[in-house]
Amino acid sequence: MRIDSAILIQLTERCFDLSMDAGVPQPDRKEFMAMGKRLRGSLLNLLTAKFDEGTMIVTLANTRMSEVNKKIKDITEVLAHTAQVIGQIGQVVSILDDLLKIAVNFV
């Protein structure tokens, strides 16, 4: 029995990605960087480790990694949508600015 290295790799990469995402507050980016480094260290150490079949903590680790990996994926998607919405709000503000220019001309 082995740790699910594919999920651990994804989780590590996503932590590093979020650590460099300007949409994430700076203190959280630092935490994502620190967690990414710890996960990378665990990955390197556990990559070749073998455990007895049915080792409960391996099953638990794999399950929790899958759950957290999905949550971090969801966060990444929300951040992408947030950036899109911010862009759309910027367009609305621009249109409203144009309306204000017209209104000033009528006064």
N, C-alpha and C positions, 0 to 999 in steps of 0.2 A: 504494500500500500504506500502511495506517495501523496505528497501535497499537490494540489492542482496548480501546477506552475503557470499554466496559461492564464488563469484568472489572476494569479498573483502578479504576473507581468502586466496585465491590463490595469489592475488597480494601481500599481506603481507608476505606470505611464500617466494615468489620469491624475494622480497626485502631482506629478511634475508639471503636467499641463496646467492644472489649476494654480500652481504656485507661480506661474508666469502670466496668468490671465489678469489683465487690467480691470476686468469687471468684478474681480474678487477683492474685498478689502485687504489692505496691506497686512494686518496682523494674521488674517486667515491664510494669505499666501505664504507667509513664513511657516505657519503650521503645516500646510500642505507640503512644503519643501522638506521640512523635518520628517514628516511621516513618510514621504517618498523615499528619503534616504534610509530610513529604518526598514521599510519594506524591501528596498533593493538589497540591503544587507542580509535580511532574512531569506530572500530569494537565492542569493549566492550560497548561503549556508545550507539551505534545505533542498536545493536543486537535485542533488544526488542522494539525498537521505532516503532510506527505506524504513518502513515501519511494519510491524506485525499487522496482518489483515484484521480489520475490525477495530483498530486502535481508535477509541472514541474521540480523543482530542484531535486527531487528524480529520475525522469526519466533521467534527465541530468547526475546526478551522476552515475547511473547504466550504461548509455551509455558510458560515459568517462572511467569508471572503466574497462569495457569490452575492449575498444580500447587500453588502456594503458596495460592491462593484456596481450593482444595479442602481443604488442610490446616488453614487457619485456620477454615474452616467446621466441620471435624471437631472442632477444639478448642472452638469455641463450643457444639457439641452435647454434648461431654463435660462441659463446665462446667454445662450445664443439667441433665444427668443427675446430676452430682455434687450439685447443690443438692437434687434430688429425694431422693437417697439420704440426704443429711444430714437432711432432714426426716423420712424414714422411721426413721432411727436415733434421732432425737429422740422419735418415738412409742414406740419400743421402750424407751428409757430411762424414759419416763413410766410405761409399764406395769410395768417392773421396780421403779420407785419405789413404785408402788401395792402390788406384791407384798411389798416390804420392810416396808411399813406393816402389812400383815396378819401377816407373820412376827413382827414385834415384838410384836404383840398376843397371839400365842400363847406367847411365851416367859415 
